[in-house]
Amino acid sequence: MNLPNVIRGLATQLAVFFGLLSAASAANIAWIAPNAAMNSNANWPAVNGTYTQNFGIAFTTGANAPGNIDWLTLGLNTSGVTSGSASLTVALRDTTNSTAYSAVAGTTEYAKDVINFSMPSTSATAFDLTLTASDLPNLTAYALQANSSYALVLYAPSANIGLMRRSGYLDGTTNGAYDVSSGFTMLDTFRNNSPNYSNNPNSFPALSIAFGETVSSAVPETASTASALLLAAAGMMLCHRRKR
């Protein structure tokens, strides 16, 4: 057995192991997200960040405090705009109540961020906008409390873009159009702070709004694997030195 080569092989395995540790990937876990593809576009009048034209969702947290929102993804549409950029305001508020299909944004504002973003310069083009801590420093810094109701509100943008939606749900069924996790519960989808958003008498849409946390994914190897490799390498090196 060529011990120096074996030892070098073990050293290579260790380097790979610790490289995996340092390069551990992260995954986004959705607390609330639509569970079907969007099929229409809600026109969103540009009144440049004022509260009078808003979309939003109301929800409750579970028994365990979930912590901070790490990311937010919005499904948008350029509609008739070709400028390639716009801005909008994202806010987290309390709710008027915790009743399904009745709750809307209350007057207490916990966090608010104004975001500037790029978008396709072609009209009628759907696109996803994912925002993280660098885009939403105030929202992501706020810790959600357990068993509490919140409203995530999108104020009117600076351009006449649209918000993607899944229309066609029957009255009283829209909350089921969102997947939830970590104890979250959907309360309501609203527009202009009016509850139970409807775009026609037979359609109560879900909005393309998703948010949640970012968690580190597990590394395949374990600490015991690294320990075994280290012990094997050390033992072979000691034997090799004694034989010389």
C-alpha positions in Angstrom: 0.0 0.0 0.0 1.3 3.4 -0.9 0.6 5.2 2.3 1.5 8.7 1.1 -1.0 8.4 -1.7 -3.7 7.1 0.6 -3.1 10.0 3.0 -3.3 12.4 0.1 -6.6 10.8 -0.9 -8.0 11.2 2.6 -6.9 14.8 2.6 -8.7 15.4 -0.7 -11.9 13.9 0.8 -11.6 16.2 3.8 -11.1 19.2 1.6 -14.3 18.3 -0.3 -16.2 17.8 2.9 -15.2 21.2 4.4 -15.9 22.8 1.0 -19.4 21.4 1.2 -19.8 22.8 4.6 -18.8 26.3 3.5 -20.9 26.2 0.4 -24.1 24.9 2.0 -27.0 26.2 0.0 -30.2 27.9 1.2 -33.8 27.3 0.4 -36.8 29.6 0.4 -39.8 28.2 2.5 -43.1 29.7 1.6 -45.4 30.6 4.6 -48.1 31.8 2.2 -48.2 31.3 -1.6 -50.8 30.8 -4.3 -51.3 27.2 -5.2 -52.3 27.6 -8.9 -51.0 29.4 -11.9 -52.2 33.0 -12.5 -54.7 33.5 -15.3 -55.4 37.2 -15.4 -54.0 40.6 -14.6 -55.6 43.2 -12.3 -55.1 46.8 -13.5 -53.3 48.9 -10.9 -53.7 52.7 -11.4 -50.5 54.7 -10.9 -51.0 57.1 -8.0 -47.4 56.8 -7.0 -47.3 55.1 -3.7 -50.5 56.4 -2.1 -52.6 54.1 0.1 -55.9 54.8 -1.8 -55.1 52.2 -4.5 -53.9 49.1 -2.8 -53.9 45.3 -2.9 -53.2 43.0 0.0 -53.7 39.9 2.0 -54.6 39.4 5.6 -53.4 36.4 7.6 -52.7 35.0 11.1 -49.5 33.4 12.5 -49.5 30.2 14.4 -48.8 29.2 18.0 -45.0 29.5 17.5 -43.6 32.9 16.6 -42.4 32.6 13.0 -39.7 35.3 13.2 -38.9 37.6 10.3 -40.1 37.6 6.7 -36.9 36.9 4.6 -38.4 37.2 1.1 -41.4 38.4 -0.8 -42.3 37.5 -4.4 -44.9 39.4 -6.4 -46.3 38.4 -9.8 -46.6 41.6 -11.8 -47.4 42.5 -15.4 -46.1 45.5 -17.4 -49.6 46.0 -18.9 -49.3 49.0 -21.2 -46.0 50.3 -19.7 -42.7 50.0 -21.6 -40.5 52.3 -19.4 -38.5 49.3 -17.9 -38.7 50.6 -14.3 -41.2 51.5 -11.6 -41.6 51.7 -7.8 -44.1 50.7 -5.3 -44.6 50.6 -1.5 -44.9 47.5 0.6 -46.2 47.7 4.2 -47.1 45.4 7.1 -50.0 46.5 9.2 -52.4 45.2 11.8 -55.9 44.0 10.7 -59.3 45.3 11.5 -60.3 41.9 12.8 -59.4 38.2 12.5 -62.5 37.0 10.7 -62.2 35.2 7.4 -63.2 37.2 4.3 -63.7 40.3 6.5 -60.2 41.3 7.7 -58.4 44.2 6.0 -55.5 46.5 6.9 -55.8 48.4 10.1 -54.3 51.7 11.1 -51.2 50.5 12.9 -48.2 50.2 10.6 -45.4 48.0 11.7 -43.0 48.4 8.7 -43.0 50.0 5.3 -40.5 50.0 2.4 -40.5 51.8 -0.9 -38.9 49.7 -3.6 -37.5 50.6 -7.0 -37.3 47.8 -9.5 -36.6 47.0 -13.1 -39.0 45.3 -15.4 -39.4 44.1 -19.0 -39.6 47.0 -21.5 -42.3 45.2 -23.5 -46.0 45.7 -22.8 -48.4 43.0 -21.5 -45.5 41.0 -20.1 -45.8 39.0 -16.9 -42.8 38.8 -14.6 -41.9 37.9 -11.0 -40.3 40.3 -8.6 -38.5 38.7 -5.7 -37.5 41.0 -2.8 -35.1 40.3 0.1 -33.6 42.2 3.0 -31.6 44.6 0.7 -34.9 45.6 -0.9 -37.1 45.5 2.2 -34.9 46.5 5.2 -37.8 47.5 7.4 -40.1 44.7 6.6 -37.5 42.0 7.0 -36.3 43.5 10.3 -39.7 43.2 11.9 -40.4 40.0 13.9 -43.8 38.5 13.5 -45.5 37.5 16.7 -47.3 34.3 17.5 -51.1 34.0 17.2 -51.3 37.5 15.6 -53.1 38.9 12.6 -51.3 41.0 10.0 -52.1 42.6 6.6 -49.4 42.7 3.9 -50.3 45.8 1.8 -49.1 46.9 -1.6 -49.6 50.6 -2.2 -50.2 51.9 -5.8 -47.1 51.8 -8.0 -45.5 54.7 -9.9 -46.6 53.3 -13.3 -49.8 51.7 -14.6 -48.6 48.1 -14.2 -50.8 45.2 -13.1 -50.8 42.6 -10.4 -51.2 39.0 -11.5 -54.1 37.0 -10.1 -56.0 33.7 -10.3 -59.6 34.6 -11.0 -62.7 32.4 -11.0 -62.9 31.2 -7.4 -66.3 31.1 -5.9 -67.3 33.3 -2.9 -65.9 32.0 0.3 -63.3 29.7 -1.3 -60.4 32.1 -2.1 -58.5 31.4 1.2 -58.1 27.8 0.0 -56.3 29.1 -3.1 -53.2 29.8 -1.0 -50.8 27.1 0.4 -49.8 27.9 4.0 -47.2 26.4 6.3 -45.6 27.0 9.8 -49.0 27.5 11.4 -50.1 30.4 9.1 -53.8 30.9 8.2 -55.2 33.0 5.4 -57.9 35.5 6.4 -58.7 37.6 3.4 -57.7 39.0 0.0 -58.6 42.6 -0.4 -58.4 45.6 -2.8 -58.5 49.3 -1.7 -59.0 48.0 1.8 -62.4 46.5 0.9 -62.7 42.9 2.1 -63.3 39.8 0.0 -61.9 41.1 -3.3 -64.0 40.3 -6.3 -63.5 41.3 -10.0 -67.0 40.2 -11.0 -70.0 38.6 -9.1 -68.8 35.1 -9.8 -65.0 35.6 -9.3 -63.1 36.2 -6.1 -59.4 36.1 -7.1 -56.3 35.1 -5.3 -53.3 37.5 -5.8 -49.8 36.6 -6.8 -48.2 37.4 -3.4 -45.9 34.9 -1.7 -43.6 35.3 1.2 -41.7 33.2 3.8 -38.3 32.4 5.3 -34.9 31.3 4.0 -33.3 28.3 5.7 -30.0 26.6 5.2 -30.2 23.2 3.6 -28.5 20.1 5.1 -25.1 19.0 4.0 -25.0 15.3 3.0 -22.0 14.4 5.0 -22.0 14.4 8.8 -19.6 15.5 11.4 -18.9 11.9 12.3 -17.7 11.3 8.7 -15.1 14.1 9.1 -14.0 12.8 12.4 -13.4 9.3 10.9 -11.4 10.7 8.0 -9.3 12.8 10.3 -8.5 9.8 12.6 -7.7 7.6 9.7 -5.4 10.1 8.2 -3.6 10.7 11.5 -3.2 7.0 12.2 -1.7 6.3 8.7 0.7 9.2 9.0 1.9 7.9 12.4 2.4 4.4 11.1 4.2 5.7 8.0 6.6 7.7 10.1 7.4 4.8 12.4 8.3 2.5 9.5 10.7 5.1 8.0 
